[in-house]
Amino acid sequence: MTSYHLRPQNNDLAIKVYGLSQVSNVMSYLRFTKKGTSQKLLHQLKYRNKPELGQVLGRLYGQSLLESGFQVCWDAILAVPLHPLKEKRRGYNQSLQFALGLAGVLDIEVMHGLKRTRFTSTQTKKSRLERIENVEGVFSVLSSEEIKGKTLLLVDDVMTTGATLAACANILLEAGADQVDLAVIAAGK
């Protein structure tokens, strides 16, 4: 487990995202390590039909956030959406499973306020610039009225460069969100 939630504005993840979006707090439950436990967990969650693992990880991280006083920070939690075809193929959105676990412990609603408007190729082997370009114009807000004035926690399964999360956060901020914070299951350096 990382301690990013104890310094959510002053960590290497926050620095990664600050040039891309005006988010407030950036946190990660686990440190992503290649061939490590975090990679194995994410692989199980995404490719081995283990949606319940996302909820378990969300509940565990939610407990840490709760103990650090984060319960009353957000009006709603949103998950980075998958393209409908990818979600249908997988059977679930792993980030939404994480959001549901967090929401259960923090007693906050999960809002389905974002949609992915375009299918994109995997970010896995792309450079930072290619990742930013790959997600440009890919997300949209379902209802600006539901977003306006809210403090939101946007979650995803993994953060590498922060391009996907920043693209989603920017759309939410443009739609009138008061503040957007980010949390992921695992993040690399």
N, C-alpha and C positions, 0 to 999 in steps of 0.2 A: 504494500500500500504506500502511496505517496503522501506527502503532507501539503500538497498544493492548495488544498482548501484552507490551510492556515495562513497562507500568503497569496491569495488568489489574484492580486494585481501585480505581484512582484515575483515572477518565476519565468523560466525559460519558455514555457508555453504562451504566456501572456505576451512576451516580447515577440514571439513568432507571429502572433495575430495582430498586434497593434498597428503594424503598417498596412494591414489589409482591411481592418474594420474597427469601429469605435466601441468595442465591447468593454464591459467593466471588469468582470472576474472570469478567470480561466482556470479550470481545475481538471484533474485526472485522478481516477481511483488507483490505477496501476501504472507502473513504468513498463512500456513495451520493450521487450528484449527478444531478439531473434532467437528462435529455438528455445525460448524460456517459457515459463508457466503462462505468462500473459498471452503469448502467441498461441499456445496450445488451447487456452480457454476461448480465445476469439475464433480460432479455427473450428472448435466444437460448436460454438454459438452460430457461426455463419454457414458452415458447410456440412455439419453433421446432424442437422435437424434437432437442435437442442434449445428451443426458444426459452424454456424455463430457466436456463442458465443466465440469460440476460436479466430476467426478473430477480434471480438470486443475487447477482452482482449489484443490481440496482438497490435492492433492500440493504445489502451490506454497506454500500457507499452512502445510502440514505441515512443509515444509523450514524455513520461518522459525521455527516453534515449536520444532522440533528444535534449531536453532542457538541458540535462547534457553533451552534446558534443560528444555523441557516434556515430553520423551518419557516420563518415569517418573511423571508426575503423575496419570494416570487409569487406572482399571481397565477402562473401556469407553467407547465413544462411542455416543450415541443420536441419531437424527435426529427432528425434529418430524414426526409422521406426518401424511399427507394422509388425507382421508376416502377409503375404498375406491372410491367412485364417481369421485371426482376423479382418483385415481391410475390407475384403469382408463382413464379418458378421456385422460389425458396419456400414459400408458404407463410412467411411472416417477415416483418421488418425487425431486425435484431436491435436497432436503436430504439424502436418503440417498446420493445420488451424491457430494455434498460430503463426507459422513462416510466413505464408502469411500475417497476420495482421501486424506483425513487419516490414516485407519487404516493404509493401505498404507505411508505414510512413517513414521508414528510406531510402527508394529508393535503396534497395539492392536486388540482385537476390536470389531466393530460389534455392538451388542446391539439386538435388536428388542423392547424392553421397554415401549413405549407404544403405545396405539391411540387413534384418534379415534373417539369413540362417537356423535357427532352431526355432521351436515352443517351447516356454517356459511356464511353469505354472506361475500363478500370483505371484507377489512378495509380495502381501499384508500381508500375515501372516508369512513371513519368517524373520529370524534373519538377522543381518548384514552380517555374514559370509555366510549364505545360499543364500542371495541375490547376493553376489559376485560370488559364485560358479554357481548360476543359469544362469548368463549372460556370463559366460566365454566361449569364442569361438562362440558366437551367431551372431556377426555382421561382415560384411565385406564391403570393399570399392568397389564401382563399377568401378572406374577408377582412378588410382593413379595419372595419368597425370593431371586430373582436380583438384586434391587436392594439389599437390606439390607447396610449397612456398606460400600458401594462409593463410590468417588470417580468421578464421571461427568462427561463432557464432552457437553453437549447442544448440537446444532447445528441451524441453520436457514439459509435462503437470505438473508433480509433482516430487519433489525430497524428498526422505526419507533418505536413506543412501548415495545416490550418485553412487551406484554400476552400474546402467544402463548407466548413463551419462559418468562415468569414462571408462567403457568398450568401448563405442563408441568413446570417445575422444582418447583413446589409439590407436585404429585402425586408426583414422585420422592422428595422430602424426606419427605412424609407416609408413603411406603412404606418408609422407613428408610434411604434413601441417606445416606451420611455427609457428602458434599459434592457440589454440582452447580456446574459452571462452564459458561459459555455462549460459543459462538463462532459467528459468522455470516460469510457471504461479504461482505456489504456492510451498512452501517448509516448512517442519516441522523442529522443533529444533532437 
